[in-house]
Amino acid sequence: MLVCNETIAEDFFWQEIPFLFRSHTEPDEEKLEKMEQFLRGFGYHLRKKDGEIHPREIQKVLQAAEGTDEERIITRMVLRSMMQARYTAENTGHFGLAAKYYCHFTSPIRRYPDLEIHRLIKKTLHGEMDEKNAAAYNAKMPDIAKHCSQRERIADEAERDTDALKKVEYMEDKIGNVYEGIVSGVTGWGLYVELPNTIEGMVPLAQMDDDYYEFDEKNLPPW
């Protein structure tokens, strides 16, 4: 799938035909530094070249963490450290996949950007992408890319809200039960704890009592 997406994106880039790329820029330097410190606490190290981290190094860490107790936390931390991928009319590469050229081409039956790319390919193969049509597509492609990115964000939010609702419904009759979990986040107002079933909750600092909450210091996260 990745090879197909990269091949199509590179081919149309060099043909200089109007196109819809999937772009993912390099992460913010400060976020990368925090991520590196976080991973180091779990014993994972990112190799650098000329002071920069290659995306393949991050992929290696994710592969190494697969199947471990900390896998979900590490995956979430890495995702939060990355920039959001988006659709663009210009090719800027995909950092997360270490791809110089990338697009969404393989799912035209469920994702509109892929369908738009199939239409562009069809016009090109049928000889319909003449100078006039190319100029028209070049003019509107930035708006198409922006619209696709906006709709993707809305769909992602709807998915998250649905997941959250179903998790609440699942735990509704389990109030008062005691579970073991992993501290997945620390803030000034409380601790976020994730259960093995992926459900996460927050323990407010204001309500913590040493006589009620018992912490095993050996099993606390390294941060």
N, C-alpha and C positions, 0 to 999 in steps of 0.2 A: 504493500500500500504506500509506504513512504517513498519507495523508489518511483512508483507511478507519479506521485504528486511532484516530486523533485524533477523528474524528466520532463513532464508537461510544462512546468514553470520555467525551466531553463530554455526549452525549445522556443516558447513564445517570447521570452525575454530577448533572445538573440534575433528573432524574427522582427522585433520591434512592433509587435501587434498589440493593440489595446488589450489589457488583461487585468485579472483580479488576483493579486498575490496575498499570501498569508504571511504577515510580517511579525517578527518578535525581536524587539531591540534588546541590547545588553542591559542587565540589571543595574540599578543604582549602586554606586561604589560603596556607600555606607551600608546598604542592605546586604551586599555581598560579604562585607566584613563581619556583620553581625551573624550571618548564616554560617560563616567559616568558624567563628568562635563557638557557636552552638554545636556544630558537628564535631568540633574538636573535643567537646565535653563528653561525647559518646565514643570517643576513640577513633573517629574518622578524620582523615586529613586530605585536603585538596592540594594537589601539586600545581605549582604556578610556573609559567614561562614568561620571562620579562615582566614579572609582576602581575600578570593577568591569568585568570582562571579559564581554562578551556571548558566549554559546556560538556564535553565527554567526561571530564573529571567528576562533574556533578552526577552524571548518569551512572558512573561507576559506584558512587556512594549509594545511590538509590538501589542499585542491584545488590550491593553488599548488605544493605539493611533489610532486604526482602526476607520475610519470614521471621524476623526478630520482633521482640516485644516493643521496640521503639520505632518500628517501621512507619506506623501511621503518623507519629509526631514528626519524624524526620521528613516524610513526604510533604506534610502540611507546611512545615517550616520552609522547605525549598520552594514550594509553590508561592508562598507569601513573599518570598524574596525576589521572585521573578516579576518582570513587567508583564502587563496583559498583552496577549497576542491580539492582533486586529487585522482587518482587511485593508489593503492599500492598492492604489493604482500604480505605485512605484515599487520596484523590488528592493527591499532593504535586508533580505535574508532572515533566517529563523535561528536565533541564538540557542533556544532550548534544544533544538534538534541538530545543531551544528550544521545546518544546511544553508548554502549560499543562495539557493533558489528554492522556493517552496510555494505551494498553493493547495487549496482544497478542491480536489477533482473527483475523488472516488465515491462520493455519496450523493449523486444528483437526485435520488428519489426521496431524500430526507433533509437535504440542506440546500438552501437557495443559492449560495455562492458557487457551489459545485454545478448547479443547473445553469447558472449564468456562464460559467466557463465552458460547459458543453455546447452552449449556443454559439459562443465565440469560435470554438473549434469547428463546429459544423459550417458556420459562415465562411471560415477560412478554407476548409476543404472543398466547399462548393464554389470557391472563387468569388464570393460575394463581398469579401473584405477589401473593397477598392479604396482609393484615396478618400472619397467622399464619406463612405461609411466609417473608415478608420478615424477620420477627423471628428465625426459625430460621437463615436464611442469614447475617444480620448477626452472629449469635452465633458461627458457625463459620468465617466468611470470613477472619478473621485467621490462624487455624490453617491454612486452605487456602493462603493466601498464603505463610506461612512454609514449609510443606511444599514448595510449588512452587519457592521460592527455594533451599532446601536441595538438592533433587534436581537443579536446574540447576547448582549448584556441583559436585556429584558428576559430572555428565555432562561438564562442562567439563574437570575434572581427568582423566577417562578419555580424553577427546579429546587433551589435551596429552600424556599418557603414551603414547598410541598413536602420535602424531606423532613423539615423541622416539625411540620404539623403531624406527620405520621409517627414521628418519634415521640412526640408529646402524647398522642393517642395510645401508643404502645405502653408507655410508662404510667399512664393515668391510674391504673389499678395496682401500682407497685409502690406507691408513696409509703414511706416508713420502712421499706426493706433496706438492708445493709449490703453494699457491694464494695468490691475492691476495684480501684481504678488507678489510672496514671495521671499525674499532674501534667496537663498539656499546655498550661499557660499561667503566668503570674503577672498580676497587675496591682495597682495601688489600692484597689477596692476588694480584691479577692483572688482565690485560686480557681482556675478552670480545671475540672477533672473529667477525664474521658474513661468510660466503661469499656470492657472488652467488646460489647455489642455496638460500639462506635457512638453511642449516645453521650453527649457532653453536657455538663452542668457547672454552675458556678457556686462556690462556697464563699459567701461574703466574709471579709475579715472581721467586720463588726460583730458577727455572730459566733466567731470561733471561741471555744472555751477549752482549755487544756484538759478539763475533766470529761469532756464529751468527744473531742476529736483526738484520736490517737494516731500519731505518725511514726512510721518505721523509718528512721533516718537512713538505714542501709538501702532502702528501696526508693528514696527520693531521687528525682532527676538531677543530673550533674550541675545544672545551673542554680 
